[in-house]
Amino acid sequence: MKKYLLVTVTCLAMIFIPAAISYSDTDTEAGHILMVKGRVYLIRDAQRNKALPRMKLLARDAVETERKSRTKLFFMDDSILNLGELSRVEVQEYLYSPEKKRSRSIYRLIDGSLRIVVGNSDLEIHTPTAVAAARGTKFIVWVEGSGEGMFTGIITLESAVQVRNIVEGIEGEVTVRQGQMSRVYINRPPEAVQPVDIEIMKQFSDQTSVLGSELNAAGRISGELPVQAAEDLYMFQPPVTQEPITNTPVSVDVIYPE
């Protein structure tokens, strides 16, 4: 009789413990959606729903944008991700320590463009060709091309970003500092850093801007409801001053052509 009870308890533990671990991994709250411009979707458990401000973001969630659409995502570590049009980003890993108020986070940019403000996080952006690792910086990442011509572009707006190929066996790493850029082609080491191309920087800065300046004093959030500040633009006042609601240009040490 005692052996039977012991076996029963052991079996129940084997059934429920993995379920608890799985629940914790996939249902960890990572942040929420700040602003939505156009057609943006939140994908969770194979369900694709229209994204709106204040929607929670969980570990393993994905966010997609359609043409002429973009969104701003806020995370518990004060990081902000601006997703450009025709883009998809996934929260691959998000481990947050409330005591340290710091996270270890990995996001996968599958397509399109992303502008990142890194908060209190050891943050990595993974793409089909590259890994970009950063702390306390601002940078732009985008994926372009297909097949052997596919590459990831990185522009650093502040501080520095460590960049390597996503394939572990491909050696080589570069540090892309403020005002510099690099590319990582499929199955190749990162290109040598070079001064940022002003036109490219402007292109992706514009693509990842969520037009936050259209929110005026009369349009700020009231209660728990998102505010429609303009046609197809929904937003609310972000909880941090790291990236203000108005568009503030980032200064980089480059010489603009006359």
C-alpha positions in Angstrom: 0.0 0.0 0.0 2.8 2.4 0.8 4.6 1.6 -2.4 1.4 2.3 -4.4 1.0 5.7 -2.8 4.6 6.6 -3.4 4.4 5.8 -7.1 1.2 7.8 -7.4 2.7 10.9 -5.9 5.8 10.6 -8.0 3.8 10.3 -11.2 1.6 13.3 -10.3 4.8 15.3 -9.7 6.2 14.3 -13.1 3.0 15.5 -14.7 2.5 18.8 -13.0 6.0 20.2 -12.6 6.9 20.5 -16.3 3.5 22.2 -16.8 4.3 24.8 -14.2 7.7 25.4 -15.7 6.2 25.8 -19.2 3.5 28.2 -17.9 6.1 30.4 -16.2 8.3 30.5 -19.4 5.5 31.5 -21.8 3.3 33.6 -19.6 5.9 36.0 -18.2 4.8 39.6 -18.7 7.5 41.5 -20.5 5.8 44.9 -21.2 3.0 46.4 -23.2 2.1 48.2 -26.4 2.5 52.0 -26.2 1.4 53.3 -29.6 -0.1 51.9 -32.8 -0.1 53.5 -36.3 -2.1 51.7 -39.0 -2.6 47.9 -39.1 -0.6 46.2 -36.3 -1.2 42.7 -35.0 -0.3 40.8 -31.8 0.4 37.1 -32.3 0.0 34.8 -29.3 -0.5 31.0 -29.3 -1.1 31.1 -33.1 -3.9 33.7 -32.7 -3.5 37.0 -34.6 -5.4 39.9 -33.0 -5.5 43.6 -33.7 -3.0 45.4 -31.5 -4.0 48.3 -29.3 -2.2 50.4 -26.7 -2.0 48.9 -23.1 -2.1 45.4 -24.5 0.3 43.2 -22.5 3.3 41.7 -24.1 4.3 38.2 -22.9 7.4 36.1 -23.5 7.0 34.4 -26.8 4.6 37.0 -28.2 5.2 38.4 -31.7 4.2 41.8 -33.2 3.6 42.4 -36.9 3.0 45.5 -39.0 1.5 45.9 -42.4 2.4 48.5 -45.1 2.4 52.1 -43.8 2.0 50.8 -40.3 4.2 50.9 -37.2 4.2 50.5 -33.4 6.1 51.4 -30.3 6.6 48.8 -27.6 7.6 49.4 -24.0 9.2 46.8 -21.7 9.5 46.5 -17.9 13.2 47.3 -18.0 12.5 50.7 -19.6 13.6 49.5 -23.1 11.6 50.8 -26.1 11.3 49.1 -29.5 9.9 51.0 -32.5 8.8 48.6 -35.2 8.7 49.9 -38.8 6.3 48.9 -41.6 6.2 45.3 -43.0 8.1 44.1 -40.0 7.9 41.3 -37.5 9.6 41.0 -34.1 9.3 38.2 -31.5 10.0 38.2 -27.8 12.3 35.2 -27.8 13.5 35.5 -24.2 12.6 37.8 -21.4 14.0 37.3 -17.9 13.4 40.2 -15.5 14.6 40.6 -12.0 12.3 42.9 -9.9 15.0 43.2 -7.2 17.6 44.5 -9.6 15.1 46.1 -12.0 17.1 44.6 -14.8 16.4 42.1 -17.5 18.1 39.7 -19.9 16.2 39.9 -23.1 16.4 38.5 -26.7 14.2 39.8 -29.5 14.1 38.2 -33.0 13.6 40.6 -35.9 12.4 38.4 -38.7 11.6 41.1 -41.3 11.7 44.8 -41.6 13.2 47.5 -39.3 13.5 48.2 -35.6 14.8 51.2 -33.6 15.8 50.3 -30.1 16.3 52.3 -26.9 18.0 49.9 -24.5 17.0 50.4 -20.9 18.2 48.4 -17.9 18.8 45.3 -19.9 21.4 43.0 -21.3 19.7 43.1 -24.7 20.2 41.2 -27.9 18.6 41.5 -31.3 18.7 38.3 -33.4 18.0 38.4 -37.1 18.3 35.7 -39.8 22.0 36.7 -40.2 23.2 38.6 -37.2 23.3 39.1 -33.4 23.5 42.6 -32.1 24.2 42.9 -28.3 23.9 46.2 -26.4 23.6 47.9 -23.1 22.3 51.4 -22.5 22.4 52.5 -26.1 20.2 53.5 -29.1 20.5 51.8 -32.4 18.7 50.8 -35.6 18.5 47.3 -37.1 17.0 46.2 -40.3 16.8 43.1 -42.5 17.1 43.3 -46.2 17.4 41.1 -49.3 16.9 37.4 -49.8 18.9 34.2 -50.3 22.7 34.8 -50.5 22.0 38.5 -50.8 20.2 38.7 -47.4 21.9 41.0 -44.8 21.3 42.8 -41.6 22.2 46.5 -41.2 23.1 48.1 -38.0 23.4 51.8 -37.3 24.4 53.0 -33.8 22.9 56.3 -32.7 24.4 56.4 -29.2 27.1 54.4 -27.4 28.2 51.1 -29.0 26.8 47.8 -30.2 28.6 44.4 -30.5 27.8 42.6 -33.8 28.5 39.1 -35.1 27.0 36.6 -37.4 24.3 34.5 -35.9 26.0 31.3 -37.0 28.3 30.3 -34.1 31.0 28.8 -36.4 31.5 32.1 -38.3 34.2 34.0 -36.5 34.5 37.8 -36.3 32.9 40.5 -34.3 32.8 44.3 -34.7 31.9 47.1 -32.4 29.6 49.6 -34.1 30.0 52.9 -32.3 28.0 56.1 -32.4 27.8 57.5 -35.9 28.9 54.2 -37.5 27.2 51.4 -39.4 27.9 47.8 -40.5 26.3 45.0 -42.4 26.2 41.2 -41.8 25.5 39.1 -44.8 24.3 35.5 -44.6 27.3 33.1 -43.8 29.8 35.9 -43.7 31.5 37.8 -40.9 30.4 41.4 -40.2 31.6 44.0 -42.6 34.2 46.5 -41.3 32.5 49.5 -39.7 32.1 52.7 -41.7 30.7 56.2 -41.1 26.9 56.1 -41.2 25.2 56.8 -44.5 23.0 59.8 -43.7 20.3 58.9 -46.3 20.0 55.3 -44.9 19.8 56.6 -41.3 17.1 59.1 -42.2 15.2 56.4 -44.2 15.0 54.0 -41.2 14.5 56.7 -38.6 11.5 57.9 -40.6 10.2 54.3 -41.0 10.4 53.6 -37.3 8.9 56.9 -36.1 5.4 56.5 -34.6 4.4 60.1 -35.1 4.1 60.7 -31.3 4.2 64.5 -31.8 0.6 64.4 -32.9 -0.6 63.9 -29.3 -1.5 67.2 -27.7 -2.6 68.1 -24.1 -6.2 67.4 -24.9 -5.4 63.9 -26.3 -3.6 62.4 -23.4 -4.7 59.1 -21.9 -7.7 59.1 -19.6 -8.2 56.1 -17.3 -7.4 52.8 -19.0 -8.6 53.5 -22.5 -6.3 54.2 -25.5 -6.6 57.6 -27.1 -7.1 58.1 -30.8 -4.8 61.1 -31.4 -5.3 61.1 -35.2 -6.7 58.9 -37.8 -5.5 55.3 -37.3 -3.1 56.5 -34.6 -3.7 55.2 -31.0 -1.4 55.9 -28.1 -1.0 56.9 -24.5 1.6 58.8 -22.4 4.6 56.5 -21.9 5.6 55.8 -18.3 9.2 56.8 -18.8 11.0 59.9 -20.0 13.7 57.9 -21.8 12.1 58.6 -25.2 9.7 61.6 -25.0 6.4 61.7 -26.6 7.6 64.3 -29.1 10.1 63.4 -31.7 13.5 64.4 -30.4 16.4 64.1 -32.9 19.4 62.1 -31.8 22.8 63.8 -32.3 25.6 61.7 -33.9 29.1 62.8 -34.8 28.8 63.0 -38.6 29.2 65.7 -41.2 26.1 66.3 -43.3 26.7 67.0 -46.9 25.9 70.5 -48.1 
